[in-house]
Amino acid sequence: MTIAVQFTDVCCRLKGREVLRRVSFATPCGAIEGVLGPNGAGKSTLLSLVNGLRTRFDGTLTVLGERLPARGGALRRRLGVVLQETALYEELTGAENLHFAAALYGAPRERVAEVLALLQLRERADDPVHILSGGMRRRLAIARALLHDPELLVIDEPTLGVDVEARHAIWEHLRLLKSQGRTVLVATNYLDEALALCDSVLVLRDGVLVTRETPAALMERTGYCLEVACADAHVAGLVEILGALPAVLAIDRTATGLSVFLTSDAAPEPIMRAILDRAPVEGMRQRAPDLAEIFAALDTPL
């Protein structure tokens, strides 16, 4: 088996609204596949179809070689699932949470010590969950999902509400899973997370798969931004000049001036010269687009 997850013309309706529309893709085994999109794009619905929490859909969906909806629980024992809500027992310790989950999974007791070590939680294993930080709770939820050594980890917002140090620790654990041949399907709202983790990303908007490509290619195709700080009196003139340039994709007004979005192959120097020739500016800087700006640039399904 070389394909871990395959969608073919999958459609899904919730409360009369079509939340996924003819979605097709194939995620190879041993890859980290990202799922990106603005709120309401269909990310969580896509993940819930893969993990079996939603079973009503049209089209064809195959997970780990088994066509869904699957009968029995054999497939679920091959999946690890981490939802946005960690759903841990607050008054129990981390170790007690894992021992309870291990009993439900039928995982050996020694597996608890292994996943605590893997997620660097041994020193806090005997603390009740309610005193743990958000990052530790998130790592504990991932540890619970790994107890039965799943082939596929489905995780919704792995670093939601955690600090920078915890984010990087979680990234390292997910990369380790990939190095061990596991497949990870991860929904995220963070572009840096997708760049750090994913082999490829699915971009959803309004239930439509807009594109699927590497995070680097996605950023390259959507260009870059020049932030221009200038007085209000000069904004209109700059918009007129810049709007006529073919390299300029869009111009947004900001509190301090303008954000000028350029094609990926545009040389910044002529654009900067055009700005300086037209008006005095207080400063300019070049930056990569953020995730919301990338979504705005991908208007037409490919």
Steps between C-alpha positions, in 0.01 A plus 500: 500500500645836395199729556386573855197722425315537171200722431323469164223753427400510866204721587360555849193692616433623853165649596412546134827677415765346275820522705718289267453508122655235276828484692764269350858435614731217607741516795793255478602288798778654707413861413381798701204652317375841610141620473474879477210736454314786668244424769203318352700369203433134585827401673346341808234327291766345278687371806181369660427295187849346514477414870149359468314754713291587193375219283253662261652621174494446126798388293776256593724519805772245578713508815792258545365287221150469648200663342286719727263490669667193650326225692630410842786661689801347326584820310461724805767299680739602220425872545610752763275804535564835670207742488507874572361429847743276689216337702731391781379413850599810694516348849704198392876516453655479158609142565152404623345646185735290289450180700125538464531555123744207472242273659238614248739449207629169631853644495760348736561691824867552418393702197398783738860551611615494137267777380567710811869484415434568131304816577739605778234482769651258753586769755139624505328163462370499860360853490124543460407623155334818627836646608679425172569770243320509166808364323530207741132416461540503125800269521311273737212478250749405228657242734156348558440476125832315458442237770391230255777583249268623219595497133322831437478799735213742433553822692297821503703811592796328672635820658176684573551729800855391586815705542791516255717247683217248519418551131851408396499197732176375342644556151800287590275217618298510178818493291616200704176317417562565132856367529351181645280456192178634650261719303369826649196694380502837675268800482664830590441874480870583522707547185831454684370169634416380150843610375676324789308173483317422181610322184192639326192701594135490400345847483124504550257785453125465538535124479693507171858375467661812352849356460738233627873565493806538720488788751803660334336487157182647646689797641697547179189497284327761715796741493616731774407827664658843534389689809514875432475752783390843377277794586130485410543787254715282273296178507267579209787597270693184582196282436455661157864444401534148641163381371623544142801271548453140372708355787255636759233244593314705760531804725355520852471811715653459846513714815849622405480506119469219245558127454602439137473137384733402216543201273767252612729587205477877547827678580439724803745777399293651212189495718683672782640757256150573366381556857791727592462703180134563574498583871715531812466189711590431862611143435463187288550133573455179305323202659334172413120496482312364798250217471194726472665690214582174320136391531390835356736456204359155413166612367444244225498120548767333285 
